[in-house]
């Protein structure tokens, strides 16, 4: 199984490359990436289970088992507080300056992600994640995009404060996809 684990590590790096080179609004890169292995993966899985228990979120418990069993994990986040400067209004504010001011004066939130976030930057994040998982798929590495894993990673401080939203993409190379036919946690 050593060859498969080495291949997963290589694919994780290629996924980061795909996320980095994915198209970005106005050509500005606000994407953050990390590849987790070993102890970091276990820490995310543990924290995810703790959050699931504390907040009574069943799918966090289910997802923690998947992350604990994975061979590698890519985190992809974004600096959603940095506006695109086009005043599109998709974030819910009339201007980018209004959104930036709202973010700057933000009080402590009891949420996993911080906001408001620029809709263009969130679209960039989605495109980067899509490019990364496409790369995993091309190389036959099983994966799943997890909001929950990103929430746990942010909670653990695995990204700087500049990261407002993150997702985890755990990876697996086994005879059966561990991200399919998962137990539904209540």
C-alpha positions as CSV (number, residue, x, y, z in Angstrom):
1,X,0.0,0.0,0.0
2,X,3.1,2.3,0.1
3,X,2.8,3.1,-3.6
4,X,-0.8,4.2,-3.2
5,X,0.1,6.5,-0.3
6,X,2.9,8.0,-2.2
7,X,0.6,8.6,-5.2
8,X,-2.0,10.3,-3.0
9,X,0.7,12.7,-1.7
10,X,1.7,13.5,-5.3
11,X,-1.9,14.0,-6.3
12,X,-2.5,16.3,-3.3
13,X,0.4,18.5,-4.5
14,X,-1.1,18.5,-8.0
15,X,-4.5,19.5,-6.6
16,X,-2.9,22.5,-4.9
17,X,-1.3,23.4,-8.3
18,X,-4.7,23.1,-10.0
19,X,-6.4,25.3,-7.3
20,X,-3.6,27.9,-7.6
21,X,-3.8,28.1,-11.4
22,X,-7.6,28.1,-11.6
23,X,-9.1,31.3,-13.1
24,X,-9.6,34.1,-10.6
25,X,-11.9,37.2,-10.8
26,X,-10.0,40.2,-12.0
27,X,-6.8,38.0,-12.0
28,X,-6.4,38.5,-8.2
29,X,-5.4,35.4,-6.3
30,X,-7.1,35.1,-2.9
31,X,-6.9,31.3,-2.6
32,X,-5.1,29.6,0.3
33,X,-4.0,26.0,0.2
34,X,-2.5,23.4,2.5
35,X,-1.7,19.7,2.3
36,X,-2.3,17.8,5.5
37,X,-0.7,14.5,6.5
38,X,-0.5,12.3,9.5
39,X,-0.9,14.2,12.8
40,X,-2.6,17.2,11.2
41,X,-5.3,14.9,9.6
42,X,-5.9,13.2,12.9
43,X,-6.2,16.6,14.7
44,X,-8.8,17.8,12.2
45,X,-10.7,14.5,12.5
46,X,-10.6,14.8,16.3
47,X,-11.7,18.5,16.3
48,X,-14.5,17.7,13.9
49,X,-15.8,15.0,16.2
50,X,-15.6,17.4,19.1
51,X,-17.5,20.1,17.2
52,X,-20.1,17.6,16.1
53,X,-20.7,16.5,19.7
54,X,-20.7,20.0,21.2
55,X,-23.0,21.4,18.6
56,X,-25.1,18.3,17.9
57,X,-24.2,18.2,14.2
58,X,-24.5,14.5,13.1
59,X,-22.8,14.9,9.8
60,X,-19.7,16.3,11.5
61,X,-19.4,13.0,13.4
62,X,-19.8,11.0,10.2
63,X,-17.3,13.2,8.3
64,X,-14.7,13.0,11.1
65,X,-14.6,9.2,10.6
66,X,-13.9,9.8,6.9
67,X,-11.1,12.2,7.6
68,X,-9.6,10.0,10.2
69,X,-9.5,7.2,7.6
70,X,-8.1,9.2,4.7
71,X,-4.6,9.0,3.2
72,X,-4.2,12.7,2.7
73,X,-6.2,15.9,2.9
74,X,-6.1,19.2,0.9
75,X,-7.4,22.3,2.5
76,X,-8.5,25.1,0.2
77,X,-9.7,28.4,1.6
78,X,-10.3,31.9,0.5
79,X,-9.8,35.5,1.6
80,X,-13.5,36.4,1.1
81,X,-13.2,39.7,2.8
82,X,-11.1,41.1,0.0
83,X,-13.5,42.5,-2.5
84,X,-13.2,42.4,-6.3
85,X,-13.9,46.1,-6.4
86,X,-16.7,45.9,-9.0
87,X,-19.7,46.9,-6.9
88,X,-21.8,44.0,-8.2
89,X,-24.0,43.8,-5.1
90,X,-24.0,40.0,-4.9
91,X,-22.7,40.1,-1.4
92,X,-25.8,42.0,-0.3
93,X,-24.1,45.4,0.0
94,X,-24.5,48.2,-2.4
95,X,-20.8,48.7,-2.9
96,X,-17.6,46.8,-2.2
97,X,-16.6,49.6,0.2
98,X,-19.8,49.0,2.2
99,X,-19.0,45.2,2.4
100,X,-15.4,45.9,3.5
101,X,-16.6,48.3,6.2
102,X,-19.2,45.7,7.4
103,X,-16.4,43.1,7.6
104,X,-14.0,45.5,9.4
105,X,-16.6,46.4,12.0
106,X,-17.7,42.8,12.4
107,X,-18.4,41.6,16.0
108,X,-17.4,38.2,17.2
109,X,-19.5,35.6,15.4
110,X,-20.5,32.1,16.6
111,X,-20.2,30.7,13.1
112,X,-17.6,28.5,11.5
113,X,-16.9,30.9,8.7
114,X,-16.6,34.7,8.9
115,X,-18.3,37.2,6.7
116,X,-19.6,39.0,4.8
117,X,-17.7,37.6,1.9
118,X,-17.3,38.9,-1.7
119,X,-19.4,36.8,-4.0
120,X,-16.6,37.0,-6.7
121,X,-14.0,35.6,-4.2
122,X,-16.4,32.8,-3.2
123,X,-16.9,31.9,-6.8
124,X,-13.1,31.9,-7.2
125,X,-13.0,29.5,-4.2
126,X,-15.5,27.2,-5.8
127,X,-13.7,27.2,-9.1
128,X,-10.4,26.4,-7.3
129,X,-12.0,23.5,-5.4
130,X,-13.5,22.2,-8.6
131,X,-10.2,22.3,-10.4
132,X,-8.5,20.5,-7.5
133,X,-11.1,17.7,-7.3
134,X,-11.0,17.3,-11.1
135,X,-7.3,16.7,-10.7
136,X,-7.9,14.0,-8.0
137,X,-10.5,12.4,-10.2
138,X,-8.2,12.3,-13.3
139,X,-5.7,10.4,-11.2
140,X,-8.3,8.1,-9.7
141,X,-8.0,9.3,-6.1
142,X,-11.3,9.1,-4.2
143,X,-12.2,12.4,-2.6
144,X,-15.0,14.4,-1.2
145,X,-15.4,18.1,-0.6
146,X,-16.2,18.8,3.0
147,X,-17.5,22.0,4.5
148,X,-17.2,20.3,7.9
149,X,-13.5,19.6,7.5
150,X,-12.9,23.2,6.5
151,X,-14.8,24.4,9.6
152,X,-12.6,22.2,11.8
153,X,-9.4,23.3,10.1
154,X,-10.3,27.0,10.6
155,X,-11.3,26.3,14.2
156,X,-7.8,24.7,14.8
157,X,-6.1,27.8,13.2
158,X,-4.6,25.9,10.3
159,X,-5.0,29.0,8.2
160,X,-4.2,32.6,9.1
161,X,-7.0,34.9,10.2
162,X,-7.1,36.2,6.6
163,X,-9.0,33.0,5.6
164,X,-12.7,33.5,5.9
165,X,-14.0,30.3,4.3
166,X,-12.3,26.9,3.9
167,X,-13.1,23.4,2.7
168,X,-11.3,20.1,3.3
169,X,-10.9,17.6,0.5
170,X,-9.9,14.3,2.1
171,X,-8.3,11.7,-0.2
172,X,-8.3,8.0,-0.3
173,X,-6.8,5.2,-2.4
174,X,-8.3,1.9,-1.4
175,X,-10.3,-0.9,-3.1
176,X,-13.6,0.7,-2.1
177,X,-14.3,4.4,-2.0
178,X,-14.6,5.3,1.7
179,X,-16.6,8.4,0.9
180,X,-19.5,6.4,-0.6
181,X,-22.1,4.4,1.3
182,X,-21.2,6.4,4.5
183,X,-23.2,5.9,7.7
184,X,-25.8,8.6,8.2
185,X,-25.1,10.1,11.6
186,X,-28.2,11.2,13.4
